[in-house]
């Protein structure tokens, strides 16, 4: 396994690990990384040896979300996110048949939180900070978060985090159902691997049946429709004056003027 790649993979004992490996940028995700994660997920799904997939970050951070340089490039161009690798990755996550476990520490921002909504089991350290800052970037929620977060947390709490863009704690995330298990600082990967081993020891076909019962095909189709509707609005927002001002303020390290 090459350790200088932005996405690392490792498989043993039926557990396929996908690690975000860009710690110098707080594991901010770009087009290449989404593409590599999508390829890794397809590899895991196609292998009979893989029983469970573990998503994690390197360097004490899960992910700070999408690299804003990608959004800046799209904002200045005529392109959209319709062919973006992140969209292909999230569609694959939504329909993935095997158990998905996430080990979360440091920060989970934007896409990093959205990703967790599509996992079956989320293990997070108590010191982790979460944030859905879309509105502060002049953007709308993405990848079914506008539907899944209210379903998990309730309308009131989902509205607060999506409409304010404020950060929230791991305890709050646990209380609203985003997190399955809380653990002490530095223990997320170990605790998540323990959960993966337990799942890997269970009948794989039965686990996949249970996952399909929880997330049946008709629900998946409805969420894919939501995802497309969100993406249409997201693309529109990428060209908006509010988003361009948010990006300018971010890169100039000042408060935005909306």
C-alpha positions as CSV (number, residue, x, y, z in Angstrom):
1,X,0.0,0.0,0.0
2,X,1.4,3.4,-1.1
3,X,1.2,5.8,1.8
4,X,1.6,9.0,-0.3
5,X,-1.7,8.7,-2.1
6,X,-4.7,10.9,-1.2
7,X,-6.9,7.8,-0.7
8,X,-5.5,4.7,0.9
9,X,-7.1,1.2,0.8
10,X,-6.4,-1.9,2.8
11,X,-8.3,-5.2,3.0
12,X,-7.9,-8.0,5.6
13,X,-10.2,-10.4,7.4
14,X,-13.2,-9.2,5.3
15,X,-12.8,-5.6,6.2
16,X,-12.0,-3.1,3.4
17,X,-10.6,0.2,4.7
18,X,-10.8,3.4,2.8
19,X,-8.7,6.2,4.3
20,X,-8.8,9.9,3.4
21,X,-5.1,10.8,3.4
22,X,-4.6,14.5,2.9
23,X,-3.9,15.6,6.5
24,X,-1.9,18.7,5.5
25,X,-5.3,20.1,4.2
26,X,-7.4,18.6,7.0
27,X,-8.4,15.9,4.5
28,X,-10.2,18.3,2.2
29,X,-11.6,16.4,-0.7
30,X,-11.1,17.2,-4.4
31,X,-12.2,15.6,-7.7
32,X,-9.4,13.1,-7.8
33,X,-10.1,11.9,-4.3
34,X,-13.8,11.4,-5.0
35,X,-12.9,9.4,-8.1
36,X,-10.5,7.2,-6.1
37,X,-13.0,6.7,-3.3
38,X,-15.7,5.7,-5.9
39,X,-13.3,3.2,-7.5
40,X,-12.4,1.8,-4.1
41,X,-16.1,1.4,-3.2
42,X,-16.8,-0.4,-6.4
43,X,-13.8,-2.7,-5.8
44,X,-15.1,-3.5,-2.3
45,X,-18.6,-4.1,-3.6
46,X,-17.4,-6.5,-6.3
47,X,-15.2,-8.6,-4.1
48,X,-16.6,-11.7,-2.4
49,X,-13.8,-11.4,0.2
50,X,-15.2,-8.0,1.5
51,X,-17.9,-8.2,4.1
52,X,-17.8,-4.7,5.5
53,X,-16.3,-1.3,4.5
54,X,-14.6,1.1,6.9
55,X,-14.4,4.8,6.0
56,X,-11.8,6.9,8.0
57,X,-9.5,9.9,7.9
58,X,-5.7,10.1,8.4
59,X,-3.8,12.4,10.7
60,X,-6.4,12.8,13.4
61,X,-9.1,14.3,11.1
62,X,-12.0,12.8,9.3
63,X,-12.5,15.4,6.6
64,X,-13.0,19.2,6.4
65,X,-15.3,18.7,3.4
66,X,-14.9,19.7,-0.2
67,X,-11.8,21.6,-1.3
68,X,-13.2,25.1,-1.9
69,X,-10.7,25.6,-4.8
70,X,-12.9,23.1,-6.8
71,X,-16.0,25.3,-6.2
72,X,-14.1,28.4,-7.1
73,X,-13.1,26.9,-10.5
74,X,-16.7,25.9,-11.2
75,X,-18.0,29.3,-10.1
76,X,-15.8,31.0,-12.6
77,X,-16.6,28.6,-15.5
78,X,-19.6,27.4,-17.4
79,X,-19.4,23.9,-16.0
80,X,-21.6,22.3,-13.4
81,X,-21.3,19.4,-10.9
82,X,-23.5,17.1,-13.0
83,X,-20.4,15.0,-13.9
84,X,-18.6,15.5,-10.7
85,X,-17.0,12.4,-9.1
86,X,-18.6,13.3,-5.8
87,X,-22.1,12.8,-7.3
88,X,-21.1,9.3,-8.6
89,X,-19.6,8.4,-5.2
90,X,-22.7,9.4,-3.3
91,X,-25.0,7.6,-5.7
92,X,-22.9,4.5,-5.2
93,X,-23.0,4.9,-1.4
94,X,-26.7,5.3,-1.4
95,X,-27.2,1.9,-3.2
96,X,-24.2,0.1,-1.6
97,X,-25.3,-3.3,-0.4
98,X,-22.7,-4.2,2.2
99,X,-22.4,-2.6,5.7
100,X,-20.7,0.8,5.8
101,X,-18.9,1.9,9.0
102,X,-17.3,5.3,9.6
103,X,-14.6,6.2,12.2
104,X,-14.8,9.9,12.8
105,X,-12.4,12.2,14.7
106,X,-11.1,15.8,14.6
107,X,-13.7,17.5,12.3
108,X,-16.4,16.4,10.0
109,X,-17.5,19.3,7.8
110,X,-20.0,19.6,4.9
111,X,-19.6,16.6,2.7
112,X,-18.0,14.9,5.8
113,X,-21.3,15.1,7.6
114,X,-23.3,14.2,4.5
115,X,-21.2,11.1,4.0
116,X,-22.2,9.9,7.5
117,X,-25.9,10.1,6.7
118,X,-25.3,7.2,4.2
119,X,-23.3,5.0,6.6
120,X,-24.9,2.2,8.6
121,X,-22.7,2.6,11.7
122,X,-20.9,5.8,12.8
123,X,-18.3,5.7,15.6
124,X,-17.1,9.2,16.7
125,X,-14.7,10.6,19.3
126,X,-16.3,12.9,21.8
127,X,-14.0,15.7,20.8
128,X,-15.1,15.7,17.2
129,X,-16.7,18.9,15.8
130,X,-19.4,18.7,13.1
131,X,-20.6,21.4,10.8
132,X,-22.9,21.8,7.8
133,X,-21.8,25.2,6.5
134,X,-23.6,25.3,3.2
135,X,-25.7,28.4,3.9
136,X,-22.5,30.3,4.9
137,X,-21.1,29.5,1.5
138,X,-24.2,30.6,-0.3
139,X,-25.1,26.9,-1.1
140,X,-27.9,24.5,-0.4
141,X,-27.6,21.1,1.3
142,X,-26.3,18.3,-0.9
143,X,-26.7,14.5,-1.5
144,X,-30.0,13.9,0.3
145,X,-29.0,15.7,3.5
146,X,-32.1,17.9,3.2
147,X,-34.2,14.7,3.5
148,X,-32.1,12.4,5.6
149,X,-31.1,14.8,8.4
150,X,-34.7,15.8,9.2
151,X,-35.6,12.1,9.1
152,X,-32.8,11.2,11.6
153,X,-32.7,14.3,13.8
154,X,-36.2,15.8,13.5
155,X,-37.2,18.9,11.6
156,X,-36.3,21.4,14.4
157,X,-32.7,20.2,14.9
158,X,-32.1,19.7,11.2
159,X,-33.4,23.2,10.5
160,X,-31.1,24.6,13.1
161,X,-27.9,23.0,11.8
162,X,-28.7,23.4,8.1
163,X,-30.1,27.0,8.3
164,X,-27.5,28.4,10.7
165,X,-24.4,26.6,9.5
166,X,-23.1,26.6,13.0
167,X,-20.9,23.8,14.4
168,X,-22.2,21.2,16.8
169,X,-20.5,18.7,19.2
170,X,-20.3,14.9,19.1
171,X,-22.7,14.7,22.0
172,X,-25.3,16.7,20.1
173,X,-24.7,14.6,17.0
174,X,-25.2,11.5,19.2
175,X,-28.4,12.8,20.7
176,X,-29.9,13.5,17.3
177,X,-29.1,10.1,15.9
178,X,-26.2,11.0,13.5
179,X,-23.7,8.9,15.6
180,X,-24.1,5.3,16.6
181,X,-21.4,5.1,19.2
182,X,-19.3,7.6,21.1
183,X,-15.7,6.9,22.2
184,X,-12.8,8.7,23.9
185,X,-10.3,10.9,22.0
186,X,-7.9,8.8,19.9
187,X,-10.1,5.6,20.0
188,X,-12.3,6.0,17.0
189,X,-10.4,3.8,14.6
190,X,-9.9,1.0,17.2
191,X,-13.6,1.1,18.2
192,X,-14.8,1.2,14.6
193,X,-12.6,-1.7,13.7
194,X,-14.0,-3.7,16.6
195,X,-17.5,-3.0,15.2
196,X,-16.3,-4.1,11.7
197,X,-15.0,-7.4,13.1
198,X,-18.3,-8.1,14.7
199,X,-20.1,-7.5,11.5
200,X,-17.6,-9.5,9.5
201,X,-18.3,-12.5,11.7
202,X,-22.0,-12.4,11.0
203,X,-23.7,-14.0,7.9
204,X,-23.0,-11.6,5.1
205,X,-26.1,-12.4,3.0
206,X,-28.4,-11.9,6.1
207,X,-26.7,-8.6,6.9
208,X,-27.3,-7.4,3.3
209,X,-30.9,-8.5,3.5
210,X,-31.4,-6.4,6.7
211,X,-29.7,-3.4,5.1
212,X,-32.0,-3.8,2.1
213,X,-35.0,-3.9,4.5
214,X,-33.9,-0.7,6.2
215,X,-33.1,1.0,2.9
216,X,-35.4,-0.7,0.3
217,X,-35.1,0.0,-3.4
218,X,-38.2,2.2,-3.5
219,X,-36.6,4.4,-0.8
220,X,-33.4,4.5,-2.7
221,X,-35.2,5.7,-5.8
222,X,-36.9,8.4,-3.9
223,X,-33.6,9.6,-2.4
224,X,-31.9,9.5,-5.8
225,X,-34.6,11.8,-7.0
226,X,-34.0,14.1,-4.0
227,X,-30.3,14.0,-4.8
228,X,-30.9,15.2,-8.4
229,X,-33.2,18.0,-7.2
230,X,-30.7,19.1,-4.6
231,X,-27.9,19.1,-7.3
232,X,-30.0,21.3,-9.6
233,X,-30.3,23.9,-6.9
234,X,-26.7,23.4,-5.8
235,X,-25.5,24.1,-9.4
236,X,-27.5,27.2,-9.5
237,X,-26.1,28.4,-6.2
238,X,-22.5,27.8,-7.5
239,X,-23.1,30.7,-10.0
240,X,-24.8,33.0,-7.5
241,X,-23.4,36.3,-6.2
242,X,-23.7,35.0,-2.6
243,X,-21.5,32.0,-3.3
244,X,-18.9,34.1,-5.1
245,X,-18.8,36.6,-2.2
246,X,-18.5,33.7,0.3
247,X,-15.5,32.3,-1.6
248,X,-13.9,35.6,-2.0
249,X,-14.2,36.3,1.7
250,X,-12.8,32.8,2.6
251,X,-9.7,33.2,0.4
252,X,-9.2,36.8,1.5
253,X,-9.7,35.8,5.2
254,X,-12.4,38.4,5.9
255,X,-16.1,38.4,6.8
256,X,-18.5,38.0,3.9
257,X,-20.8,40.9,2.9
258,X,-24.0,39.3,1.6
